[in-house]
Amino acid sequence: MTPNTFPTPSGALICTAGPSISEKEISYVTDAITNCWDARCYEYIQKLEVKMAEYCKTEFAIATGSCTGGLHLSLWALGIGPGDEVIVPDMTWVASAAPITYVGATPVFVDIEKDSWCIAAEAIEKAITPNTKAIIAVHTYGHPADMDAINALAKNRGIIVIEDAAPSLGSTYNGKRTGDLSDVGVFSFHGSKIAVAGEGGAICTNNKELHDAIRVIGNHGRDGGRILTAARWGTKYNMSNLQAAFALAQVERMDELLEKKRMNYEWYKCELEGIEGLQLSTERPGVSSNCWQTSFVMEKDFGISQDDLMVKLKDVGIDSRPFFPPLSRLPMVDQDLHEQNPVAYFVGDRGLNLPSRHDLTEEDVQYIGKELRRILQKA
């Protein structure tokens, strides 16, 4: 092979993520760059917020610079701080837990479900203490967590529920879209997500008081009073108008984007479901996942590690990503919770995300399936 060529259908590396960009995105962003300054500098931000609230069927939506910033704003506006505990799944991206530390609260890491890889309600119940103020339910890889069970636990105890809905735009749970399943939901428009803006996020809620507080805190504490004055200490987590133009076009195309992601998943099911000991992403009853990333866990010992499998896949032009390592194992946490959170530790070391980009072809998936089978059989 010559450099940068592979035996893939296209001859190029099959990357894990990649967006779908149409003339609509180009048109909106061009308009924002060319025309939307001065009095029109928030035009696409406002349009995006209206569209997100409409799409998620919430009363309010606020565009943010990132999902991480949106989680921070939500915790801050809810008054969570030192002495408080926030329950979060042990297997998730670090950005689900980091904002808890920004407000001085303590993250409490709990186990996940074996099938959905989302936070487990039973583990939450065991971890609740008098100091528990919130639960962050992550919709892992786009699959909604068991929100009925989680909300029931929280409601009985006066605990706030926050959806880390970063990868789950378009997913539904018992007919309701993520972002509308709790007190507040936060999404991401990072370049790897189903709908992208390069970077960015959005907060959805039905709570006007919370919406108003987030709006003020996220804009330097300004409450709409005299220009250049602030009513309280705040921060700057706004999304730019350019990003909003990009994101708006993507959200307007969600039906199309969802259809392609689900098609990717169905192709993978045809190729991989027959491999004994390989657990593919599944959907619980009542759930429709956006299939953001098709993923699998090696439930049996194939004689190959997660890292070695990634290397062998890369050698034949297939990019992949490992599951999130348990957060409790990271150096800034340094807690050994493998007995308390066995599923998170097992899955975190044995899971891979497969290429799920928007321009993935059926031929690509057939090639990936063939090579994955070959590697696992030889291991």
One Martini backbone bead per residue (centre of mass of N, CA, C, O) as a GRO file, in nm:
protein
  379
    1MET     BB    1   0.097   0.035   0.021
    2THR     BB    2   0.038   0.350   0.004
    3PRO     BB    3   0.014   0.632   0.135
    4ASN     BB    4  -0.320   0.669   0.231
    5THR     BB    5  -0.385   0.367   0.155
    6PHE     BB    6  -0.653   0.123   0.115
    7PRO     BB    7  -0.863  -0.180   0.107
    8THR     BB    8  -1.097  -0.008   0.048
    9PRO     BB    9  -1.345   0.093  -0.152
   10SER     BB   10  -1.197   0.396  -0.171
   11GLY     BB   11  -0.886   0.389  -0.041
   12ALA     BB   12  -0.976   0.503   0.233
   13LEU     BB   13  -1.031   0.601   0.531
   14ILE     BB   14  -1.273   0.496   0.765
   15CYS     BB   15  -1.435   0.709   0.943
   16THR     BB   16  -1.631   0.762   1.218
   17ALA     BB   17  -1.681   1.070   1.135
   18GLY     BB   18  -1.937   1.268   0.953
   19PRO     BB   19  -2.100   1.495   0.774
   20SER     BB   20  -2.394   1.668   0.642
   21ILE     BB   21  -2.367   1.878   0.355
   22SER     BB   22  -2.552   2.139   0.223
   23GLU     BB   23  -2.682   2.414   0.071
   24LYS     BB   24  -2.814   2.522   0.327
   25GLU     BB   25  -2.564   2.569   0.500
   26ILE     BB   26  -2.418   2.754   0.301
   27SER     BB   27  -2.639   2.970   0.286
   28TYR     BB   28  -2.661   3.048   0.587
   29VAL     BB   29  -2.361   3.113   0.640
   30THR     BB   30  -2.331   3.325   0.419
   31ASP     BB   31  -2.541   3.516   0.535
   32ALA     BB   32  -2.407   3.558   0.811
   33ILE     BB   33  -2.139   3.673   0.699
   34THR     BB   34  -2.264   3.903   0.506
   35ASN     BB   35  -2.538   4.024   0.689
   36CYS     BB   36  -2.502   3.938   1.017
   37TRP     BB   37  -2.486   4.235   1.166
   38ASP     BB   38  -2.540   4.404   1.429
   39ALA     BB   39  -2.878   4.394   1.433
   40ARG     BB   40  -2.825   4.073   1.313
   41CYS     BB   41  -2.628   3.903   1.519
   42TYR     BB   42  -2.889   3.705   1.641
   43GLU     BB   43  -3.074   3.568   1.429
   44TYR     BB   44  -2.985   3.259   1.427
   45ILE     BB   45  -3.009   3.209   1.723
   46GLN     BB   46  -3.314   3.258   1.745
   47LYS     BB   47  -3.398   3.046   1.536
   48LEU     BB   48  -3.274   2.802   1.678
   49GLU     BB   49  -3.432   2.820   1.944
   50VAL     BB   50  -3.707   2.781   1.818
   51LYS     BB   51  -3.646   2.508   1.677
   52MET     BB   52  -3.562   2.342   1.926
   53ALA     BB   53  -3.826   2.372   2.084
   54GLU     BB   54  -4.001   2.251   1.862
   55TYR     BB   55  -3.856   1.976   1.829
   56CYS     BB   56  -3.858   1.901   2.154
   57LYS     BB   57  -4.113   2.022   2.297
   58THR     BB   58  -4.040   2.296   2.437
   59GLU     BB   59  -4.051   2.611   2.573
   60PHE     BB   60  -3.725   2.613   2.576
   61ALA     BB   61  -3.420   2.762   2.425
   62ILE     BB   62  -3.050   2.756   2.445
   63ALA     BB   63  -2.774   2.872   2.310
   64THR     BB   64  -2.439   2.734   2.300
   65GLY     BB   65  -2.094   2.671   2.287
   66SER     BB   66  -2.167   2.405   2.460
   67CYS     BB   67  -2.245   2.136   2.645
   68THR     BB   68  -2.065   2.190   2.884
   69GLY     BB   69  -2.172   2.477   2.931
   70GLY     BB   70  -2.469   2.387   2.973
   71LEU     BB   71  -2.419   2.222   3.229
   72HIS     BB   72  -2.300   2.447   3.397
   73LEU     BB   73  -2.539   2.640   3.384
   74SER     BB   74  -2.747   2.451   3.510
   75LEU     BB   75  -2.610   2.411   3.784
   76TRP     BB   76  -2.586   2.707   3.859
   77ALA     BB   77  -2.894   2.786   3.832
   78LEU     BB   78  -2.971   2.555   4.055
   79GLY     BB   79  -2.758   2.593   4.307
   80ILE     BB   80  -2.515   2.414   4.278
   81GLY     BB   81  -2.263   2.305   4.528
   82PRO     BB   82  -2.108   2.294   4.796
   83GLY     BB   83  -2.191   1.968   4.939
   84ASP     BB   84  -2.287   1.853   4.683
   85GLU     BB   85  -2.444   1.589   4.491
   86VAL     BB   86  -2.373   1.418   4.171
   87ILE     BB   87  -2.507   1.189   3.962
   88VAL     BB   88  -2.304   0.967   3.753
   89PRO     BB   89  -2.177   0.796   3.516
   90ASP     BB   90  -1.886   0.612   3.478
   91MET     BB   91  -1.967   0.578   3.166
   92THR     BB   92  -1.828   0.861   3.018
   93TRP     BB   93  -1.772   1.159   2.934
   94VAL     BB   94  -1.602   1.397   3.109
   95ALA     BB   95  -1.818   1.633   3.049
   96SER     BB   96  -2.041   1.522   3.247
   97ALA     BB   97  -1.859   1.589   3.523
   98ALA     BB   98  -1.689   1.851   3.527
   99PRO     BB   99  -1.918   2.069   3.597
  100ILE     BB  100  -1.947   1.983   3.890
  101THR     BB  101  -1.667   2.105   3.974
  102TYR     BB  102  -1.719   2.405   3.894
  103VAL     BB  103  -1.942   2.430   4.148
  104GLY     BB  104  -1.819   2.237   4.394
  105ALA     BB  105  -1.913   1.963   4.353
  106THR     BB  106  -1.988   1.605   4.375
  107PRO     BB  107  -1.910   1.329   4.209
  108VAL     BB  108  -2.112   1.029   4.152
  109PHE     BB  109  -2.028   0.703   4.065
  110VAL     BB  110  -2.211   0.483   3.851
  111ASP     BB  111  -2.366   0.240   3.707
  112ILE     BB  112  -2.460   0.041   3.430
  113GLU     BB  113  -2.614  -0.096   3.174
  114LYS     BB  114  -2.569  -0.378   2.980
  115ASP     BB  115  -2.740  -0.292   2.714
  116SER     BB  116  -2.745   0.041   2.694
  117TRP     BB  117  -2.509   0.197   2.869
  118CYS     BB  118  -2.673   0.328   3.086
  119ILE     BB  119  -2.779   0.448   3.354
  120ALA     BB  120  -2.866   0.296   3.662
  121ALA     BB  121  -3.126   0.304   3.873
  122GLU     BB  122  -3.021   0.117   4.101
  123ALA     BB  123  -2.755   0.274   4.141
  124ILE     BB  124  -2.879   0.539   4.220
  125GLU     BB  125  -3.035   0.453   4.473
  126LYS     BB  126  -2.774   0.366   4.635
  127ALA     BB  127  -2.635   0.674   4.609
  128ILE     BB  128  -2.832   0.815   4.778
  129THR     BB  129  -2.832   1.116   4.965
  130PRO     BB  130  -2.880   1.407   5.143
  131ASN     BB  131  -2.671   1.547   4.915
  132THR     BB  132  -2.851   1.496   4.680
  133LYS     BB  133  -2.937   1.713   4.388
  134ALA     BB  134  -2.844   1.536   4.128
  135ILE     BB  135  -2.898   1.396   3.794
  136ILE     BB  136  -2.701   1.258   3.528
  137ALA     BB  137  -2.844   1.161   3.222
  138VAL     BB  138  -2.703   0.961   2.983
  139HIS     BB  139  -2.727   0.926   2.625
  140THR     BB  140  -2.574   0.674   2.510
  141TYR     BB  141  -2.508   0.694   2.183
  142GLY     BB  142  -2.837   0.799   2.174
  143HIS     BB  143  -2.954   0.633   2.413
  144PRO     BB  144  -3.196   0.633   2.623
  145ALA     BB  145  -3.263   0.644   2.926
  146ASP     BB  146  -3.445   0.542   3.218
  147MET     BB  147  -3.659   0.791   3.288
  148ASP     BB  148  -3.887   0.685   3.463
  149ALA     BB  149  -3.711   0.571   3.692
  150ILE     BB  150  -3.546   0.827   3.750
  151ASN     BB  151  -3.780   1.028   3.803
  152ALA     BB  152  -3.902   0.872   4.040
  153LEU     BB  153  -3.663   0.894   4.231
  154ALA     BB  154  -3.646   1.209   4.228
  155LYS     BB  155  -3.934   1.306   4.305
  156ASN     BB  156  -3.941   1.168   4.596
  157ARG     BB  157  -3.661   1.367   4.672
  158GLY     BB  158  -3.605   1.644   4.520
  159ILE     BB  159  -3.452   1.578   4.249
  160ILE     BB  160  -3.261   1.663   3.991
  161VAL     BB  161  -3.288   1.632   3.627
  162ILE     BB  162  -3.027   1.574   3.385
  163GLU     BB  163  -2.970   1.583   3.043
  164ASP     BB  164  -2.723   1.421   2.860
  165ALA     BB  165  -2.793   1.488   2.511
  166ALA     BB  166  -2.559   1.526   2.314
  167PRO     BB  167  -2.612   1.248   2.107
  168SER     BB  168  -2.969   1.254   2.096
  169LEU     BB  169  -3.083   1.388   1.863
  170GLY     BB  170  -3.410   1.240   1.791
  171SER     BB  171  -3.462   1.082   2.021
  172THR     BB  172  -3.689   0.842   2.183
  173TYR     BB  173  -3.930   0.823   2.472
  174ASN     BB  174  -4.234   0.738   2.470
  175GLY     BB  175  -4.266   0.977   2.230
  176LYS     BB  176  -4.029   1.147   2.346
  177ARG     BB  177  -3.792   1.375   2.336
  178THR     BB  178  -3.506   1.458   2.396
  179GLY     BB  179  -3.507   1.726   2.648
  180ASP     BB  180  -3.825   1.625   2.755
  181LEU     BB  181  -3.742   1.419   3.029
  182SER     BB  182  -3.688   1.672   3.225
  183ASP     BB  183  -3.575   1.961   3.358
  184VAL     BB  184  -3.305   1.929   3.171
  185GLY     BB  185  -3.148   1.965   2.843
  186VAL     BB  186  -2.834   1.874   2.668
  187PHE     BB  187  -2.665   1.965   2.372
  188SER     BB  188  -2.473   1.880   2.070
  189PHE     BB  189  -2.258   2.035   1.785
  190HIS     BB  190  -2.042   1.866   1.733
  191GLY     BB  191  -1.861   1.729   1.464
  192SER     BB  192  -1.964   1.418   1.555
  193LYS     BB  193  -2.252   1.459   1.533
  194ILE     BB  194  -2.557   1.445   1.385
  195ALA     BB  195  -2.552   1.754   1.452
  196VAL     BB  196  -2.374   2.037   1.328
  197ALA     BB  197  -2.122   2.336   1.406
  198GLY     BB  198  -1.834   2.232   1.508
  199GLU     BB  199  -1.977   2.385   1.755
  200GLY     BB  200  -2.198   2.337   2.034
  201GLY     BB  201  -2.525   2.414   2.192
  202ALA     BB  202  -2.825   2.310   2.394
  203ILE     BB  203  -3.101   2.420   2.593
  204CYS     BB  204  -3.377   2.242   2.749
  205THR     BB  205  -3.700   2.370   2.878
  206ASN     BB  206  -4.003   2.427   3.102
  207ASN     BB  207  -3.848   2.629   3.296
  208LYS     BB  208  -3.858   2.961   3.340
  209GLU     BB  209  -3.668   3.019   3.576
  210LEU     BB  210  -3.431   2.865   3.460
  211HIS     BB  211  -3.409   3.006   3.190
  212ASP     BB  212  -3.358   3.292   3.301
  213ALA     BB  213  -3.097   3.224   3.456
  214ILE     BB  214  -2.932   3.117   3.219
  215ARG     BB  215  -2.949   3.367   3.041
  216VAL     BB  216  -2.794   3.552   3.238
  217ILE     BB  217  -2.536   3.391   3.311
  218GLY     BB  218  -2.456   3.343   2.992
  219ASN     BB  219  -2.451   3.693   2.980
  220HIS     BB  220  -2.284   3.836   3.219
  221GLY     BB  221  -2.553   3.900   3.403
  222ARG     BB  222  -2.759   4.000   3.205
  223ASP     BB  223  -3.120   4.134   3.222
  224GLY     BB  224  -3.198   4.388   3.016
  225GLY     BB  225  -3.090   4.635   3.098
  226ARG     BB  226  -2.872   4.846   3.097
  227ILE     BB  227  -2.621   4.899   2.916
  228LEU     BB  228  -2.335   4.750   3.056
  229THR     BB  229  -2.498   4.587   3.268
  230ALA     BB  230  -2.517   4.393   3.576
  231ALA     BB  231  -2.693   4.171   3.811
  232ARG     BB  232  -2.461   3.948   3.797
  233TRP     BB  233  -2.274   3.692   3.800
  234GLY     BB  234  -2.104   3.551   3.513
  235THR     BB  235  -2.089   3.439   3.173
  236LYS     BB  236  -1.960   3.307   2.844
  237TYR     BB  237  -2.190   3.084   2.642
  238ASN     BB  238  -2.222   3.164   2.361
  239MET     BB  239  -2.332   3.149   2.048
  240SER     BB  240  -2.273   3.195   1.735
  241ASN     BB  241  -2.418   3.293   1.443
  242LEU     BB  242  -2.266   3.096   1.259
  243GLN     BB  243  -2.330   2.837   1.410
  244ALA     BB  244  -2.640   2.872   1.403
  245ALA     BB  245  -2.673   2.850   1.100
  246PHE     BB  246  -2.568   2.564   1.081
  247ALA     BB  247  -2.757   2.428   1.291
  248LEU     BB  248  -3.029   2.498   1.166
  249ALA     BB  249  -2.998   2.333   0.907
  250GLN     BB  250  -2.970   2.061   1.053
  251VAL     BB  251  -3.241   2.058   1.209
  252GLU     BB  252  -3.415   2.084   0.945
  253ARG     BB  253  -3.268   1.780   0.862
  254MET     BB  254  -3.332   1.545   1.067
  255ASP     BB  255  -3.481   1.327   0.911
  256GLU     BB  256  -3.245   1.267   0.720
  257LEU     BB  257  -3.026   1.206   0.934
  258LEU     BB  258  -3.174   0.974   1.075
  259GLU     BB  259  -3.208   0.783   0.836
  260LYS     BB  260  -2.902   0.733   0.793
  261LYS     BB  261  -2.827   0.622   1.072
  262ARG     BB  262  -3.026   0.382   1.062
  263MET     BB  263  -2.905   0.253   0.814
  264ASN     BB  264  -2.632   0.190   0.929
  265TYR     BB  265  -2.738   0.003   1.152
  266GLU     BB  266  -2.876  -0.208   0.968
  267TRP     BB  267  -2.624  -0.296   0.823
  268TYR     BB  268  -2.475  -0.397   1.075
  269LYS     BB  269  -2.675  -0.610   1.161
  270CYS     BB  270  -2.636  -0.791   0.912
  271GLU     BB  271  -2.317  -0.835   0.967
  272LEU     BB  272  -2.301  -0.887   1.315
  273GLU     BB  273  -2.526  -1.065   1.465
  274GLY     BB  274  -2.370  -1.357   1.415
  275ILE     BB  275  -2.160  -1.286   1.634
  276GLU     BB  276  -2.040  -1.447   1.883
  277GLY     BB  277  -2.001  -1.221   2.161
  278LEU     BB  278  -2.144  -0.974   2.008
  279GLN     BB  279  -2.263  -0.663   2.124
  280LEU     BB  280  -2.498  -0.475   2.001
  281SER     BB  281  -2.675  -0.228   1.968
  282THR     BB  282  -2.970  -0.140   2.151
  283GLU     BB  283  -3.334  -0.135   2.211
  284ARG     BB  284  -3.562  -0.041   2.408
  285PRO     BB  285  -3.866  -0.036   2.488
  286GLY     BB  286  -3.988   0.275   2.351
  287VAL     BB  287  -3.730   0.315   2.172
  288SER     BB  288  -3.561   0.571   1.961
  289SER     BB  289  -3.275   0.583   1.811
  290ASN     BB  290  -3.030   0.777   1.631
  291CYS     BB  291  -2.768   0.617   1.576
  292TRP     BB  292  -2.501   0.770   1.599
  293GLN     BB  293  -2.340   0.504   1.713
  294THR     BB  294  -2.213   0.217   1.621
  295SER     BB  295  -2.184  -0.054   1.859
  296PHE     BB  296  -1.964  -0.270   2.065
  297VAL     BB  297  -1.927  -0.576   2.264
  298MET     BB  298  -1.698  -0.799   2.410
  299GLU     BB  299  -1.831  -1.060   2.590
  300LYS     BB  300  -1.604  -1.227   2.494
  301ASP     BB  301  -1.299  -1.392   2.458
  302PHE     BB  302  -1.097  -1.323   2.164
  303GLY     BB  303  -0.782  -1.258   2.222
  304ILE     BB  304  -0.834  -0.934   2.224
  305SER     BB  305  -0.785  -0.615   2.255
  306GLN     BB  306  -0.900  -0.311   2.214
  307ASP     BB  307  -0.637  -0.183   2.103
  308ASP     BB  308  -0.560  -0.408   1.899
  309LEU     BB  309  -0.816  -0.391   1.732
  310MET     BB  310  -0.778  -0.099   1.638
  311VAL     BB  311  -0.511  -0.148   1.488
  312LYS     BB  312  -0.612  -0.367   1.287
  313LEU     BB  313  -0.826  -0.190   1.159
  314LYS     BB  314  -0.639   0.042   1.066
  315ASP     BB  315  -0.462  -0.135   0.872
  316VAL     BB  316  -0.752  -0.166   0.688
  317GLY     BB  317  -0.911   0.130   0.706
  318ILE     BB  318  -1.042   0.128   1.013
  319ASP     BB  319  -1.197   0.321   1.214
  320SER     BB  320  -1.196   0.377   1.579
  321ARG     BB  321  -1.351   0.368   1.912
  322PRO     BB  322  -1.347   0.375   2.232
  323PHE     BB  323  -1.474   0.349   2.506
  324PHE     BB  324  -1.531   0.484   2.790
  325PRO     BB  325  -1.367   0.527   3.056
  326PRO     BB  326  -1.369   0.517   3.371
  327LEU     BB  327  -1.375   0.794   3.568
  328SER     BB  328  -1.264   0.666   3.838
  329ARG     BB  329  -0.975   0.601   3.683
  330LEU     BB  330  -0.888   0.870   3.675
  331PRO     BB  331  -0.646   1.071   3.814
  332MET     BB  332  -0.851   1.295   3.943
  333VAL     BB  333  -0.995   1.055   4.104
  334ASP     BB  334  -0.887   0.770   4.198
  335GLN     BB  335  -1.102   0.520   4.192
  336ASP     BB  336  -1.193   0.193   4.300
  337LEU     BB  337  -1.502   0.067   4.126
  338HIS     BB  338  -1.521  -0.231   4.008
  339GLU     BB  339  -1.725  -0.356   4.218
  340GLN     BB  340  -1.953  -0.134   4.200
  341ASN     BB  341  -1.885  -0.097   3.857
  342PRO     BB  342  -1.868  -0.356   3.651
  343VAL     BB  343  -1.988  -0.267   3.378
  344ALA     BB  344  -1.817  -0.016   3.320
  345TYR     BB  345  -1.546  -0.174   3.320
  346PHE     BB  346  -1.609  -0.386   3.107
  347VAL     BB  347  -1.713  -0.206   2.871
  348GLY     BB  348  -1.480   0.006   2.861
  349ASP     BB  349  -1.270  -0.243   2.766
  350ARG     BB  350  -1.485  -0.376   2.513
  351GLY     BB  351  -1.552  -0.121   2.342
  352LEU     BB  352  -1.679  -0.007   2.012
  353ASN     BB  353  -1.670   0.237   1.762
  354LEU     BB  354  -1.802   0.272   1.455
  355PRO     BB  355  -1.844   0.372   1.159
  356SER     BB  356  -2.105   0.663   1.127
  357ARG     BB  357  -2.115   0.824   0.891
  358HIS     BB  358  -2.305   0.984   0.649
  359ASP     BB  359  -2.117   0.853   0.394
  360LEU     BB  360  -2.180   0.577   0.438
  361THR     BB  361  -2.167   0.257   0.299
  362GLU     BB  362  -2.260  -0.059   0.238
  363GLU     BB  363  -1.979  -0.144   0.143
  364ASP     BB  364  -1.830  -0.056   0.393
  365VAL     BB  365  -1.981  -0.243   0.595
  366GLN     BB  366  -1.906  -0.507   0.461
  367TYR     BB  367  -1.604  -0.470   0.500
  368ILE     BB  368  -1.604  -0.441   0.807
  369GLY     BB  369  -1.734  -0.714   0.869
  370LYS     BB  370  -1.519  -0.892   0.735
  371GLU     BB  371  -1.269  -0.788   0.899
  372LEU     BB  372  -1.375  -0.841   1.183
  373ARG     BB  373  -1.407  -1.142   1.157
  374ARG     BB  374  -1.117  -1.210   1.082
  375ILE     BB  375  -0.979  -1.098   1.338
  376LEU     BB  376  -1.140  -1.262   1.553
  377GLN     BB  377  -1.065  -1.547   1.438
  378LYS     BB  378  -0.740  -1.502   1.467
  379ALA     BB  379  -0.709  -1.429   1.785
   0.00000   0.00000   0.00000
